[in-house]
């Protein structure tokens, strides 16, 4: 998030500069307008054309000041939210509400403004569960030559996930965009686990070589149709089919996540059963 913090710093600087320039211009034009008004009253002239122009300039300088305050405020709010989230990758809006003292609507509005300006790296707001999620964390590839096969899988997966992410940002349908973001989240969880447990790589070959590229192809087709100025009924129907398919693909993605986590879930279950047995025998 360092790059994003740099962006916030730049926005703050831009905001301060806009406020200063706007304020200087505002007072200069205000003084000129007052002098013009005094001169008009002395000479008995009506308000001249130059005075009207000056009035418009005052409005423009006021707009510059407003833009400056807006940039400064957005950057300031981003820093407060960033600090409240800390090192977490997700946080409930209710938790942000308690930490910031803002209501949820204000938090949502601020986050959505920040997202549109690129403050957050591929996030989304889960409106159903009211969670703000920061997801796209590409797997760090290992450089060990012995892990070349693992690196190849992770590298290929990262490329496909990046393609999904870039297409998600271009999709105008909010529901589909959120759906794709969920798929990206699941895929990242799968490959995060594979990076830690190399033996799981054999379980994700089909997922890597078929499901991910096919998903990217479908999203590419959707965008090609979306960007057409004129859409026929069959084109609209194809877009709807792709949207419905994303829900089916989510099921496949979740099954893949279950597959790579199956041994871990089994180990947890065994540990719980053993602990229960010990507790029963000691009571």
Secondary structure, 3 states (H helix, E strand, C coil): CHHHHHHHHHHHHHHHHHHHHHHHHHHHHHHHHHHHHHHHHHHCCCCCHHHHHHHHHHHHHHHHHHHHHHHHHHHHHHHHHHHHHCCCCEEEHHHHHHHHCCCHHHHHHHHHHHHHCCCCCCEEEECCCCEEEECCCCCCCCCCHHHHHHHHHHHHHHHHHHHHHHHHHHCCCHHHHHHHHHHHHHHHHHHHHHHHCHHHHHHCHHHHHHHHHHHHHHHHHHHHHHCCCCCCHHHHHHHHHHHHHHHHHHHHHHHHHHHHHHHHHHHHHHHHHHHHHHHHHHC
